[in-house]
Amino acid sequence: MGRLELPTLTGYASETYAYTSSATCPFLALTEHSRLRAQKQYTQLMTLDFGNWARKILRRFRKMKRPYRTLVTITVSRDAILHNLHAFQRISPSVAVAPVLKSNAYGHGLREVGKILAGERVPFLCVDSFFEALALRNAGVRSPILVIGYTPAENLVRNTLPDISFCVIGLSDLREASRLVRTPTKIHLEIDTGMHRHGVMPEELDDALALVRSNPRLTLDGVYSHLADADTPGSAHTERQISRWNAAAAKARTAFPGLRYVHCAATAGSARLPEMAGNVMRLGIGLYGFNVSTESLDLRPALEMRTSITSVRALAQGERVGYNATFEASAPTAIASIPAGYYEGVDRRLSNKGVVLVRGIPCPIAGRVSMNITSIDVSAVPEARVGDAAIVLSADPRAPNSVEAVAAACGTIPYEILVHIPSHLRRSVI
């Protein structure tokens, strides 16, 4: 009988597992044929970080999930994502573009978009939380990461993941991090220039920079701010913010001549890059094909939501559909059902006014959008059958059910429609 020792989850203590040609290891199904390979892996484990090894094993197990046909699929275009990234990279070649993948990559799939961007020339990927950073690392994404959301000091100091920087959103948070940090930690310091949500106030900046300088374990890797009204042409508020930002960035660069990253512009502020101090812009909604900048750019929406018809029935004039019977057939009507409702991201505000594409023809939503079912009037598609594809959100910006058209119908913004697409729906990169 041979023996294979694997590190446990606590430190590098060893837990011993026995194997034979007919026995099974709790982590690896070992046969006599794979014994030598297992021994080689064991030797490598002794010199590798356990966390990296464990993540690789978990990724292998995920690939072994039982296959099944999903009811709703989100398709994400690799070509569109990269096309949009490159469009913004051409705006100002001296300014690097940092893609923003927060909120499940604006509904497109955090892991999927992270992998699409692997190998691209970007300074870092922006996420909102340590949870999202961990998810990217668990998915095998090795790009540098900046956590731009609030991070409790205890999470910051406990981080052991490589190549991760954290944003610090206030002077009190900086003091707490400085008090607790025990290992080298890279931070970006937020400066409040007028958004007034987070950030060190300009009058606090000297104290903040001095505090960082006094702690050798803190590395100021960047400073940043965020514009509140960049999508409004001629905004006086934006002018004031840019003025404050340029002064603050100059002060930070004087105090830290080797300051690596300076960033203020996001998608909406990309047109103002020449006026702003900085060597990085953060690309959020623009990465996914939606232009909120005054720049004229050829962007391509990357996401489409697809499902299929599960039933078709004929209704007589006067028959009603759905909860509260809000739709009444004014003539003989063909009603189809699709297995997607507001739980799947079909906004309830689309009841009786949204459309779904069937065979390229817009079919009006009939009645209330239910939790997991939406009914549509397919009278204009007499050949509609069970199993036919139904496009709930179209990647074609001209379609009546494009994300922008749906947002307009709901009286909201594309961001909301996208991030409300639940993460459990399968993302398929095409």
C-alpha positions as CSV (number, residue, x, y, z in Angstrom):
1,M,0.0,0.0,0.0
2,G,1.3,3.5,-0.9
3,R,0.7,6.7,1.0
4,L,0.0,10.2,-0.4
5,E,0.3,13.2,1.9
6,L,-1.7,16.3,1.1
7,P,-1.5,19.7,2.9
8,T,-4.6,20.4,5.0
9,L,-6.6,23.6,4.9
10,T,-4.9,24.8,8.0
11,G,-1.4,25.8,7.4
12,Y,1.0,23.3,5.9
13,A,0.4,20.4,8.4
14,S,-0.1,17.1,6.6
15,E,-3.0,14.8,6.5
16,T,-2.3,11.4,5.2
17,Y,-4.5,9.5,2.8
18,A,-3.9,5.9,1.8
19,Y,-4.5,4.6,-1.6
20,T,-4.3,1.3,-3.5
21,S,-5.2,0.4,-7.0
22,S,-8.8,-0.1,-6.0
23,A,-9.2,2.5,-3.3
24,T,-10.3,6.2,-3.9
25,C,-8.6,9.3,-2.5
26,P,-11.1,11.8,-1.1
27,F,-9.7,14.5,-3.5
28,L,-8.4,12.5,-6.5
29,A,-9.6,9.3,-8.0
30,L,-6.3,7.4,-8.1
31,T,-5.7,4.2,-10.1
32,E,-2.5,2.2,-10.3
33,H,-1.9,3.8,-13.6
34,S,-2.0,7.3,-12.1
35,R,0.1,6.5,-9.0
36,L,3.4,7.9,-10.4
37,R,1.7,11.1,-11.6
38,A,0.1,11.5,-8.1
39,Q,3.6,11.2,-6.5
40,K,4.9,13.8,-8.8
41,Q,2.0,16.1,-7.9
42,Y,2.7,15.5,-4.3
43,T,6.3,16.6,-4.7
44,Q,5.2,19.7,-6.4
45,L,2.7,20.4,-3.7
46,M,5.4,20.6,-1.1
47,T,6.8,23.6,-3.0
48,L,3.6,25.3,-4.0
49,D,1.2,27.5,-2.1
50,F,-1.7,25.2,-1.0
51,G,-4.3,27.8,-2.0
52,N,-3.3,27.8,-5.6
53,W,-3.3,24.0,-5.8
54,A,-6.7,23.8,-4.1
55,R,-8.2,26.3,-6.5
56,K,-6.9,24.2,-9.5
57,I,-8.6,21.1,-8.0
58,L,-11.9,22.9,-7.5
59,R,-11.8,24.2,-11.1
60,R,-11.4,20.6,-12.2
61,F,-14.4,19.5,-10.2
62,R,-16.5,22.3,-11.5
63,K,-15.9,21.1,-15.0
64,M,-17.2,17.7,-14.0
65,K,-20.7,19.1,-13.3
66,R,-23.6,17.1,-14.8
67,P,-24.5,18.6,-18.2
68,Y,-28.1,19.8,-18.6
69,R,-30.0,22.1,-21.0
70,T,-30.6,25.5,-19.4
71,L,-33.9,27.3,-19.8
72,V,-32.3,30.7,-20.2
73,T,-28.9,31.5,-21.6
74,I,-26.9,34.7,-21.5
75,T,-24.6,34.9,-24.5
76,V,-21.6,37.2,-24.3
77,S,-19.6,38.2,-27.4
78,R,-15.9,38.0,-26.9
79,D,-15.3,40.0,-30.1
80,A,-17.6,42.8,-28.9
81,I,-15.9,43.1,-25.5
82,L,-12.5,43.3,-27.1
83,H,-13.7,45.6,-29.8
84,N,-15.0,48.1,-27.2
85,L,-11.9,47.9,-25.1
86,H,-9.7,48.7,-28.1
87,A,-12.0,51.6,-29.1
88,F,-11.3,53.3,-25.8
89,Q,-7.6,52.4,-25.8
90,R,-7.4,54.4,-29.1
91,I,-8.9,57.6,-27.6
92,S,-5.7,58.5,-25.7
93,P,-2.9,56.1,-26.3
94,S,-0.9,57.5,-23.4
95,V,-3.7,56.7,-20.9
96,A,-4.1,53.0,-20.0
97,V,-7.6,51.5,-19.8
98,A,-8.6,49.5,-16.7
99,P,-11.7,47.4,-17.3
100,V,-14.4,47.5,-14.6
101,L,-15.8,44.0,-13.7
102,K,-17.8,44.9,-10.7
103,S,-21.4,43.7,-10.1
104,N,-20.8,40.5,-12.0
105,A,-19.2,42.4,-14.9
106,Y,-22.3,44.5,-15.2
107,G,-24.4,41.3,-15.5
108,H,-22.2,39.8,-18.2
109,G,-20.4,37.3,-15.9
110,L,-17.4,38.1,-13.8
111,R,-15.4,35.0,-14.5
112,E,-16.3,34.9,-18.2
113,V,-15.3,38.5,-18.8
114,G,-12.2,38.2,-16.7
115,K,-11.1,35.3,-18.9
116,I,-11.9,37.2,-22.1
117,L,-9.5,40.0,-20.9
118,A,-6.7,37.6,-20.0
119,G,-3.6,38.6,-22.0
120,E,-4.9,42.1,-22.9
121,R,-2.7,45.1,-22.1
122,V,-4.5,46.6,-19.2
123,P,-3.0,47.9,-15.9
124,F,-5.5,46.1,-13.7
125,L,-9.1,44.8,-13.5
126,C,-11.5,46.7,-11.2
127,V,-13.9,44.8,-8.9
128,D,-16.1,46.0,-6.2
129,S,-15.3,43.7,-3.4
130,F,-12.8,41.2,-2.0
131,F,-15.4,38.5,-2.8
132,E,-15.2,39.4,-6.5
133,A,-11.4,39.4,-6.4
134,L,-11.4,35.9,-4.8
135,A,-13.9,34.7,-7.5
136,L,-11.5,35.9,-10.3
137,R,-8.6,34.2,-8.7
138,N,-10.6,31.0,-8.1
139,A,-11.5,31.1,-11.8
140,G,-7.8,31.2,-12.8
141,V,-7.7,34.9,-13.7
142,R,-4.2,36.1,-12.9
143,S,-4.5,39.8,-14.0
144,P,-3.7,42.4,-11.4
145,I,-6.9,43.4,-9.5
146,L,-8.0,46.7,-7.9
147,V,-10.8,46.4,-5.3
148,I,-12.6,49.8,-5.8
149,G,-15.4,49.2,-3.3
150,Y,-15.2,49.5,0.5
151,T,-13.0,46.9,2.1
152,P,-13.1,46.4,5.9
153,A,-9.6,46.8,7.3
154,E,-9.6,43.2,8.7
155,N,-10.2,41.9,5.1
156,L,-7.4,44.1,3.7
157,V,-4.8,42.9,6.2
158,R,-5.8,39.3,5.9
159,N,-5.4,39.1,2.2
160,T,-2.9,36.6,0.9
161,L,-3.9,36.7,-2.8
162,P,-1.2,38.0,-5.1
163,D,-1.3,41.1,-7.2
164,I,-4.3,42.7,-5.4
165,S,-4.6,46.4,-4.4
166,F,-7.3,47.9,-2.3
167,C,-8.9,51.3,-2.4
168,V,-9.0,53.3,0.8
169,I,-12.1,55.5,1.0
170,G,-11.4,57.9,3.9
171,L,-8.9,59.1,6.4
172,S,-10.3,57.1,9.3
173,D,-10.1,53.9,7.2
174,L,-6.5,54.8,6.3
175,R,-5.7,55.2,10.0
176,E,-7.3,51.8,10.8
177,A,-5.5,50.1,7.9
178,S,-2.2,51.6,9.0
179,R,-2.7,50.4,12.5
180,L,-3.5,46.8,11.6
181,V,-1.4,46.1,8.5
182,R,1.5,43.7,9.2
183,T,2.6,42.8,5.6
184,P,3.3,44.9,2.5
185,T,0.0,46.1,1.2
186,K,-0.7,48.2,-1.9
187,I,-3.5,50.8,-1.8
188,H,-5.1,53.4,-3.9
189,L,-6.3,56.5,-2.0
190,E,-9.6,58.0,-3.0
191,I,-9.9,61.8,-3.1
192,D,-13.4,63.4,-2.8
193,T,-13.5,66.1,-5.4
194,G,-17.3,66.5,-5.4
195,M,-19.1,63.2,-5.6
196,H,-19.4,63.3,-1.8
197,R,-19.8,59.6,-1.2
198,H,-16.3,58.4,-0.3
199,G,-12.8,59.8,-0.3
200,V,-10.3,61.9,1.6
201,M,-11.3,65.5,1.5
202,P,-8.8,67.8,-0.3
203,E,-8.0,69.5,3.0
204,E,-7.2,66.1,4.5
205,L,-4.9,65.0,1.8
206,D,-1.6,66.2,3.4
207,D,-2.4,64.2,6.6
208,A,-3.3,61.1,4.5
209,L,-0.1,61.3,2.4
210,A,2.0,61.8,5.6
211,L,0.3,58.8,7.2
212,V,1.1,56.5,4.3
213,R,4.7,57.8,4.2
214,S,5.1,57.0,7.9
215,N,4.2,53.3,7.4
216,P,6.7,51.3,5.4
217,R,4.2,48.4,5.0
218,L,1.8,50.6,3.0
219,T,2.5,51.2,-0.6
220,L,0.6,54.1,-2.3
221,D,0.1,52.5,-5.7
222,G,-2.4,55.0,-6.9
223,V,-4.8,57.9,-6.2
224,Y,-8.1,58.4,-7.8
225,S,-11.4,60.2,-7.8
226,H,-14.8,59.9,-9.6
227,L,-16.8,62.4,-11.6
228,A,-20.5,62.9,-10.6
229,D,-21.8,64.6,-13.7
230,A,-19.5,63.7,-16.6
231,D,-22.3,62.7,-18.9
232,T,-23.8,66.2,-18.8
233,P,-22.3,68.4,-21.5
234,G,-21.0,71.7,-20.2
235,S,-21.5,70.7,-16.5
236,A,-20.1,73.3,-14.1
237,H,-19.9,70.7,-11.4
238,T,-17.6,68.6,-13.6
239,E,-15.4,71.7,-14.2
240,R,-15.0,72.2,-10.5
241,Q,-14.2,68.5,-9.9
242,I,-11.6,68.5,-12.6
243,S,-9.9,71.6,-11.1
244,R,-9.9,70.0,-7.6
245,W,-8.6,66.7,-9.0
246,N,-5.7,68.2,-10.9
247,A,-4.6,70.1,-7.8
248,A,-4.9,67.0,-5.6
249,A,-3.1,64.7,-8.2
250,A,-0.2,67.2,-8.4
251,K,0.1,67.2,-4.6
252,A,0.1,63.4,-4.5
253,R,2.7,63.2,-7.3
254,T,5.0,65.7,-5.5
255,A,4.8,63.7,-2.3
256,F,5.2,60.4,-4.1
257,P,7.3,60.9,-7.3
258,G,7.1,57.2,-8.1
259,L,3.3,57.1,-7.9
260,R,2.2,54.4,-10.3
261,Y,-1.4,55.1,-11.1
262,V,-3.4,58.3,-11.2
263,H,-7.1,57.9,-12.4
264,C,-10.3,60.0,-12.4
265,A,-12.1,59.4,-15.7
266,A,-14.6,56.6,-16.2
267,T,-16.5,55.9,-19.4
268,A,-18.5,59.1,-19.2
269,G,-15.4,61.2,-18.5
270,S,-13.3,59.7,-21.3
271,A,-13.9,62.7,-23.5
272,R,-12.3,64.9,-20.9
273,L,-9.1,62.9,-20.6
274,P,-6.9,65.7,-22.1
275,E,-8.0,68.1,-19.3
276,M,-7.4,65.7,-16.4
277,A,-4.2,64.6,-14.7
278,G,-3.9,60.9,-15.0
279,N,-2.4,57.9,-16.7
280,V,-5.4,55.5,-16.4
281,M,-9.1,55.6,-17.1
282,R,-11.6,53.1,-15.7
283,L,-13.8,51.5,-18.4
284,G,-17.2,50.3,-17.0
285,I,-20.4,50.5,-19.1
286,G,-18.4,51.3,-22.2
287,L,-16.7,48.0,-22.1
288,Y,-20.0,46.3,-22.6
289,G,-21.1,48.4,-25.6
290,F,-22.9,51.4,-24.2
291,N,-21.7,54.9,-24.8
292,V,-22.4,57.4,-22.1
293,S,-19.5,59.6,-23.2
294,T,-19.7,62.6,-25.6
295,E,-17.1,60.8,-27.7
296,S,-18.4,59.4,-31.0
297,L,-17.5,55.7,-30.7
298,D,-18.5,52.6,-32.6
299,L,-19.4,50.3,-29.7
300,R,-21.1,46.9,-29.8
301,P,-23.4,45.6,-27.1
302,A,-22.0,42.2,-26.0
303,L,-24.9,40.6,-24.2
304,E,-28.0,38.8,-25.4
305,M,-30.6,36.9,-23.3
306,R,-32.1,33.9,-25.1
307,T,-34.8,31.3,-24.1
308,S,-37.4,29.2,-26.0
309,I,-41.1,28.9,-26.3
310,T,-42.6,26.3,-23.9
311,S,-46.2,26.5,-24.9
312,V,-48.5,28.0,-27.5
313,R,-52.3,28.3,-27.1
314,A,-55.2,29.9,-29.0
315,L,-57.3,32.4,-27.1
316,A,-60.8,33.5,-28.2
317,Q,-61.7,37.2,-28.2
318,G,-62.3,38.4,-24.7
319,E,-60.1,35.8,-23.0
320,R,-57.6,37.2,-20.5
321,V,-54.0,36.4,-19.6
322,G,-51.9,36.4,-16.5
323,Y,-52.1,37.6,-13.0
324,N,-54.9,40.2,-12.4
325,A,-56.1,39.5,-15.9
326,T,-54.6,42.7,-17.2
327,F,-54.4,41.6,-20.8
328,E,-57.7,40.9,-22.8
329,A,-57.6,39.5,-26.3
330,S,-59.3,42.0,-28.6
331,A,-59.5,39.3,-31.3
332,P,-58.6,35.6,-31.6
333,T,-55.0,35.6,-30.3
334,A,-52.1,33.1,-30.2
335,I,-50.3,33.3,-26.8
336,A,-46.9,31.7,-26.2
337,S,-45.1,31.3,-22.8
338,I,-41.4,31.5,-22.2
339,P,-39.7,30.3,-19.0
340,A,-38.3,33.7,-18.0
341,G,-39.8,36.1,-15.6
342,Y,-38.7,38.8,-13.2
343,Y,-36.5,36.3,-11.3
344,E,-34.6,35.8,-14.5
345,G,-34.2,39.5,-15.2
346,V,-37.3,40.3,-17.3
347,D,-38.3,43.6,-15.7
348,R,-41.9,43.6,-14.3
349,R,-42.3,47.1,-15.7
350,L,-42.4,45.5,-19.1
351,S,-45.8,44.0,-18.4
352,N,-48.1,44.8,-21.3
353,K,-45.5,47.0,-23.0
354,G,-42.3,45.1,-23.6
355,V,-41.5,42.8,-26.6
356,V,-39.7,39.5,-27.2
357,L,-38.3,38.6,-30.6
358,V,-39.5,35.3,-32.2
359,R,-38.2,34.5,-35.6
360,G,-37.1,38.1,-35.8
361,I,-40.6,39.5,-35.2
362,P,-41.3,41.6,-32.2
363,C,-44.0,39.9,-30.1
364,P,-45.7,42.0,-27.4
365,I,-45.6,40.9,-23.8
366,A,-49.2,40.0,-22.9
367,G,-50.2,40.6,-19.3
368,R,-48.1,40.7,-16.2
369,V,-44.5,39.4,-16.2
370,S,-44.6,36.6,-13.6
371,M,-41.8,35.4,-11.4
372,N,-40.6,32.7,-13.9
373,I,-42.9,33.0,-16.9
374,T,-43.7,35.7,-19.4
375,S,-46.6,35.4,-21.9
376,I,-46.2,36.9,-25.4
377,D,-48.6,37.5,-28.2
378,V,-47.3,35.5,-31.2
379,S,-50.3,36.2,-33.5
380,A,-47.9,37.9,-35.9
381,V,-45.9,34.7,-36.1
382,P,-48.4,32.0,-37.1
383,E,-45.7,29.4,-37.6
384,A,-44.5,29.9,-33.9
385,R,-44.0,26.5,-32.3
386,V,-42.8,25.1,-28.9
387,G,-39.0,25.1,-28.9
388,D,-38.7,28.2,-31.1
389,A,-35.9,30.5,-29.9
390,A,-37.1,33.7,-28.1
391,I,-34.7,36.7,-27.7
392,V,-35.6,38.5,-24.5
393,L,-32.7,41.0,-24.6
394,S,-31.2,41.7,-28.0
395,A,-27.6,42.6,-28.7
396,D,-28.7,44.6,-31.7
397,P,-28.9,48.2,-30.5
398,R,-31.6,48.9,-33.1
399,A,-33.9,46.2,-31.8
400,P,-37.0,47.1,-29.9
401,N,-35.8,44.9,-27.0
402,S,-32.2,46.1,-26.9
403,V,-31.0,46.8,-23.4
404,E,-31.2,50.6,-24.1
405,A,-34.8,50.2,-25.4
406,V,-35.8,48.1,-22.5
407,A,-34.3,50.6,-20.1
408,A,-36.2,53.4,-21.7
409,A,-39.5,51.5,-21.5
410,C,-38.9,50.9,-17.8
411,G,-37.9,54.5,-17.1
412,T,-34.4,53.5,-15.9
413,I,-30.9,53.2,-17.2
414,P,-29.1,50.3,-19.0
415,Y,-26.9,49.7,-15.9
416,E,-30.0,48.6,-13.9
417,I,-31.3,46.3,-16.6
418,L,-27.9,44.6,-16.9
419,V,-27.0,44.1,-13.2
420,H,-30.4,42.7,-12.4
421,I,-29.7,39.7,-14.7
422,P,-29.1,37.0,-12.0
423,S,-25.8,35.4,-11.7
424,H,-27.2,31.9,-11.7
425,L,-28.1,32.1,-15.4
426,R,-25.5,30.4,-17.5
427,R,-23.2,32.7,-19.4
428,S,-22.0,31.4,-22.7
429,V,-19.1,33.2,-24.4
430,I,-19.4,33.2,-28.2
